[in-house]
Amino acid sequence: MFRNYFDPDQSEYRIITGSISIMLLIFILDIFVPPKIVLGLLYTLPLVVAMRSRNTTMLLYVTAAVSFLGIIGIFISPASGEMLSILINISLAIGVIWLVTLLGLRLQRNLEEKESALFEIKRLTGLLPICTLCNKVREDAGYWEQIESYIHKKSEVEFSHGICPECEAKLYPEIEHKV
């Protein structure tokens, strides 16, 4: 579900401009609406857009900017209502904004750890039919292939070939070997 959402191929420029555009639209709306109407929670929308990038610094900048604009919005918007309730509302909104940011950072870190673990874990599992004479492996389609190429395809392991001392002694009996 979140894999497509946190797509690392997204253009940083599009993400930044999207976050800034949404942030400014909400700020303009916040200026013209009386402070009694709580619009501070709408500032989480630029955060959601900024989370598309895996750039945590950008997310923190957007969070700081959103918090700053929310506070500025109090002083610029038309005066009405009780100042204490306005301050409580903006404080709650800024708290939610930072909570969303922290949860987004945690989600990004968990996704990165999961991707890293999946990359590291890629390994062979199950039974592997192998010929006792030539050591070829039978694929799922029924074809037989060299064990090295089969394992390389399934696990991205690279092979280097050498000769063990016992086989060297069998192949080259004329040379004195230390086994």
N, C-alpha and C positions, 0 to 999 in steps of 0.2 A: 504494500500500500504506500509506504513512504519512499520506496526505492525510486520511483519516477519523480516524486516531489523534490527530492534532494539530488537532482540530476547534476553531476559535476560539469556536464557539457554546456550548461546554460551560460549565456553570455553575461559576464560581469557587468558590462555597460547597461544591458537591458534590465538587470536586477536593480542596479543602483538607480537608474532613471525611474523605474517603476516604483521603488520605495519612496523616492523623493517626491514624485508626482502625487502619490496617494497621501503622503504626509502633508504636503502643501494644500491639497484639496480639503482634507480634514481640518487643517488649521484655519483655512478661510471660512469654512462652515462654523468652526468653533468661535471665530471672532464675531460672527453675526448672530449667533444664538446666545440668549441669556445664560449666565453661568449656572442657574438652577437646573438647566437641562444638561445632563451629564453626557458629554460626547467623548470623554477621555478614553473610554474603552475602545472606541473606533481606532485609536492610535495603535492598536495591536495589529491592524491590517498591514501597515508597512513592515512590521516585524515578520509577519508570515511571508511576505514577498522577499525580505532580506534573508530569510532562512533557506531560500532556494540555493543560495551560495554557500559554499562550505567555508567561506572566509569569516572566521569568528570575530576578527577585528571590525569588519564592516558591520556585522550584526550589533556589536557593542556601540559603534558610532551611531547607528540608526536608533538604537534604544536611548542613547543619551540625547540625541536631537529631538526625538519624540517627547521625552520627558521635559526638555527645555521648552518646546513649543506648547505643551500642555500647561505649563506654569505661566508662560507669556500670555496664553489665551485668556487666563483669568483676568489679567490686568487690562487687556485690550478690549474684551467683550463688553457689551452694554451693562452698566451697573444695575443690579437688581438682586434682591434676596439678602439673606443673612450670610455674612462673610464666613462665619464658623462652618456652616454646612457646606459652603463652596469649597473651603480648604479641606474639609474631610473628604468630600467627593473627589477632588483632584488628587489627594493623597492616596485614596483607594485605587484610583485609576492608574496612577504611577506605580503603585505596588503591583497591580495586576500586569502592567507592561513589563516590569522587571522579572516577575515570575514567569511570564511567557517566554522571555528571553532566556532565562536560566533553564527552563524546560527544553527549549529549542536547542541550546548548547549541549545539554545532556543527551538529547535524542541524536544529535549529530555525532557526538562522541561514541555512543552505543552503536550507531550504524557503521562508523569507521572501524570500530573494534570487531564487529561482526564480519564485515567484508575482509578485514585482515585475517581473521580466524578461518574463514571459508577458503581464502586463497592459500593459507598455510596447510590446511587439512586435506587438500585434494590428494586422495590416495586410493589405492585399490582395495576393494572389499569383496567378500564372497569367495566361492570356489573358482579355481582357475584350471581348466582342463589342459594338461601339458603332456606331450609325447615323451615317453620314457627313453626313447632312442635318440631322437634329434633335438629334443627340448623345444619344439615349436608349440605354440599356444593356439588353441581353437577359439576363434572369435565367436561372437553372438550369431553371425550369419553362417557359421559352419566352416569358414575358411581357416586354414592354418597359416600362421606367420611366425617369424622369428620372435622370440621372447623379448628381445631388446626393443624392437619396433612397437610391439604391443604395449609394453610398459611405458615407453616414451609417449605414445598417443594418449594413454589413460592418465598419466600422472605428471607429464612434462619433465621426467627425469632424463638426464643426459647420461649416456654410457661412455666409458673409456675402456678399451680392451687392453689386457695384459695377459701374462701367463703366470700361473702359480708355480711354486717350486716343484711340486709333485708332478704336474703335467710337463714341466720343462724337462724333468729327469726321464719321463717316458718318451718324449719326443726326441730328445737329444741324449741318448745313453752314452755316447762317446765322450761327452763333456762331464767332468767331475762336478757334482752338485752337492750343495749343503741343504739337506732337507730338515 
